[in-house]
Amino acid sequence: MKSAINVQETPLYQRSKYRKIMLLTAILLLGVLDQAPSVVNSTIPAMTETFSGHALSLIESITTIVNLFVTIFVLVSGFLVNKIGQKQTALLGIGIAAISSIVPVFSTNFYVVLGSRAVLGIGIGLSNALAASLLSAFFKGNELAKYMGWRTAAGGIGTSLMTMVAGQLLKLSWHMSYLVYILFVPTLLLFIFFVPEPEKYGVFVQKNEEKKKSVKEANADNKLAGLGTVLALAVLFFFFLVGATIFGTKLAQIFVTKNIGTASEASVVASIFTLSQMFGGMLFGYCYKHFGTKMLPVTILLRGLPLLVIGVVNSKILIGLMAVIFGLAGGMTVSLIFMTVSTVITPKNATLYNAIPMVGSNLGAFCAPFIAGYMGSAPDTAMRNAGWMYVVMSVVVIVVLTAVSAKRKDR
C-alpha cells in the first residue's frame, strides 16, 4: 500500500523521460519568448514608410514600449503568483502575448500596433521571471545548474533564429514579420499539457526531509529571507547590462573611427560574441559543478579584461578573440546569477525573487546610453572605462563573498 502511494505521488515528469523532455522544452521556450520583443526591430524602416505621418521617435517606440511594460509587470507577476500559482500566471502571460503579438499582422493603424506591443510587454512581463523559477521548482543541484545554462543558450539561439525568420518574412511585408510570434502558440500548448503545478509537484514539495536540512527552507515562512542577496544580484545585473550595452553600441564606432574595419565587419564580431555567449551558457553546468559560486568574480573579471583590450588595440583578430572571451564569460555570469537566486528562494517568493534581477537588467540596458556619456565621449575610452567597471565589480564581489564566508564561519 505504501509503495502504491509513493508511485501515485511521484509526478509524471519524473517517471517519464518523454514528459520530462516536454516539460524542459516548454520552460526553455518560455525563456526564448522572454527575449522576443527585439526580433522584429528590422521592420522599423519599412514601418516608417507606412506610418510616414508619425515622428520617427514615436515609431521607434514600437520596439521600446515592450520593455517598459515588461519591467513593470515582471514585478506584478510575483504578487499574481501568490494568488493563482506559477503555472496559471505563466499561461495568462503566454496567452496575452500570443494574442497581442500577431495584431500587427492584420492592423495598419499605428496606435493599434503600438497598443498591441504594450500589451505584449504585459504578457511577457507576467511570464518573464517564471522561466528561471520553474526550473528551480522542478530540478535541483547539478541538474538545475545544467538547465540554467541551457536556458541562457536557448535564449540566444532562439532569438537569433527568430530574428533570421523575421528578416526573411520582411521580404514579403513588415506585417508578415510579426508572424514569427506564432511560436507563442506551441509554447502555450506545451504549458497546458506538460507543465504540472509546481506548488503540488515541485521539488520543494517532494523532498520534505531535505527541506528540513536546508537553510533556505528553515526560513520558508519568512517571505523576505534572502532578499538582501537578490537585491545585490539585481545591482550586479544592472551594471552587467550597462557594460554589455556599451560593448554593443560602441563596437562598430570603434571599428569605424579607428579605421579598423567597417560597421559590417563589426557586426560579424558582434555575432561571434552572441554565439560565444550561447556556448558559455552550455558550459555553465559543468563549471558550476566544479567551482560553484566561487566562479562569479572570475567570470565578471573575464568580462572586463576583453573590454580593456578592445579599447586599445587595432587588430580585428584580437578584437574577435576578446569578443569570444567576453561572450563566454557573459553566458556563465547570467546563468550563475539565476542559479544563485535559486539557492535562496522558497515557493512563496520564487517568482518575485527571480523578477528582481530582471528589473535590474532592464534598467541597466535602459540607463546604459546615459551612463556611457559619463564614461567618455570617444568610443574606445567608453569601452575601456566599461572594462574597468567590470574589474571593480569583480573586486567588490570578492570582498562580499569573503565577508559572507567569514560570517558563516563565526556562526
Helices and strands as residue ranges (DSSP letters): H 2-9, H 12-15, H 17-33, G 36-43, H 44-50, H 56-84, H 86-101, H 103-106, H 110-128, H 130-138, H 141-169, H 174-177, G 178-183, H 184-194, H 198-201, H 203-206, H 208-213, H 215-218, H 227-257, H 263-291, G 292-295, H 296-310, H 316-342, H 350-374, H 379-410
